[in-house]
Amino acid sequence: MSLSHEDRTARRYEIAEYVKEHGLFKAMKKFQVSRQTVETACNEHDVKIKEIISHAERREQRKAAAELCKTKPISEVCVETGLSDSVVRLACKEFCVEFVKEPRKAPHGLKISSFRILKLLLDGKRQVDIAREFNVSRQFVEQVRDRGVAAGFVFEGGK
């Protein structure tokens, strides 16, 4: 079944409008058309396609991101360049750059190991039993509980 000239023109307009919001590749997928058809529709309706950059330009983007990773954490580089975390990590690997590792932070002075104690406290286990299991004092378990309360955890029995 063939479309009339008016229907084809309307469809190209619809494709061009879709590209403005969603981009070239999503338009190709949604309308099940070739790249050439999308480009023709965009040219016909004066819609600029932002996504079309050459392989060399994309490589330069990755190289610049890898260079930034020498002094900044990956999360900052992602925001600055607009690239995804995985693309930035691959760029670092591609250009042999060791990226700055971001320190893992726990809320309210809790160490990562304290979360195991918190889990047992949340499960309702007694502080004395937890202290024995981890070979720490009951007072230490109480301190972890207090930090957990400060971080927003709610335990059985108040406090």
N, C-alpha and C positions, 0 to 999 in steps of 0.2 A: 504494500500500500504506500503510495507516494503522497507527500504533503504538498499542498498548494504553495504558491509563492508567498502569500500573506502569512500562512502558517509557519513556513520556514523562517521568515523575517521575525515573526513574533517569538519563535523559539530561540533564535539567536539573541534577541533582546533579553529574553528571560535568562539565558546562559550568561550573558555579559553582566546582568544585575547580580546574579548568583556569585560570580567571580569577585565582585566588589566586596561581598561579605565573607565569603568562605575560601576563596582562592582557586587557582587553576586546577589543581589535582582533585580536589573535592568536586568541582564542577564536572570534570571528565568522568568521575565515578558516578555521580548522581544522574547525569544525562546520558551516560553510556555513549560518549562521543570521543573522537580522537583529539589529541592536543591541537592539531591543525584547525579543527572545527571551533574549538574554544578560542584560539588565537584570532581566527577570522571574525568571530562574533565580537570579541573585545576591540579589535581594530575598527570594525564597522560602527561601534557605539562609543568610541573614544574612552575605553576603559583600560587603564594601565595595569599590567600584570606585574606585581611586585616580586613574585617567586622565581622569576626566570633570571638566574644568574649562572654564569659559566662554571665549569668544573674548577678552573683556575681560581676564580673569585671565591668559590666555596672553600678551596684549599687555603687561601689566604685568610679567610675568616677563622678556620681551625687553627692555623699557625698563630694568629694574633691571640686567640683564646689561650693557647698553650703557653705563650709568652707571659700573659697575665697571670697564669697559674703559678709562676715562679714566686710571685710576691703576694698573691691574694688567694683566699680559700675558694674552692670550686663554686660554692653557693653564690658568692659575690660576682664571680666571673660569669655565671649563668645569667644573673640579673643584668649585668653590664652589657653582655653581648647578645642576649636574647636566644642563646643556644641552650639546648637541654643538657642536663647533668651527664647523660651517657655520651653525648657528642663531645662535650668538653673533656671527659675522661679519655675517650678514644683519641682525641687530638693530642692530649698529653703523651699517650702511648706512641702515637704516630711520630711525634717530634722529639721523643726521648726526654720529656720534661717530667721531673718529679714535682708533683703538685704539693702545695701546703696542706697538711692534714689539719682538719678542724677538730679541736678538742671536744670530746663528748662531755656535755654538762648535765648534771643531775640537779633537780630543783632543791632549793633550801638546804644546800650542803650535804645532801644524801649522796653517798657513794653508790656505785653500781651494785656492789656486793650487798649493800643494805636492803636492796629491793627484795632479795630472797627472804630476809627476815621480815620485811613488811608483808610479804605475801602470806607467810605463816601467821602473822598477827591478824591479818584480815580474815584468814580462814578460821580464826578463833582459838588458835593454839595458845597455851599458857606461856608467859614470858620465861618462867623457870625451865620449861621443857625446851624452848628455843635456845636458851643460853647453854644448856647442856649439849644440845645437838651441834651448835656452832663453836663450842668451847670458848665462850665469851661470858662476861659477867651479866647478871640480870640487869644491873644498872645500865650497861651498854645497850641492851635490848630496849630498856626504857627510854634511853636517849634517841634511839632510832625511831621508836614510836612517837616521841615528841616532835622530831623532825618531820615525820610522816603527817602528823596532825597539822603542823605549820604548812606543809605542802598541800593540804586539803583532803587527806585521807580521813575516812570516818571509820572508827573501830567500834566493836561491840562493847557495851558497858560504859559508854561515855568517853570523856577526855579526848 
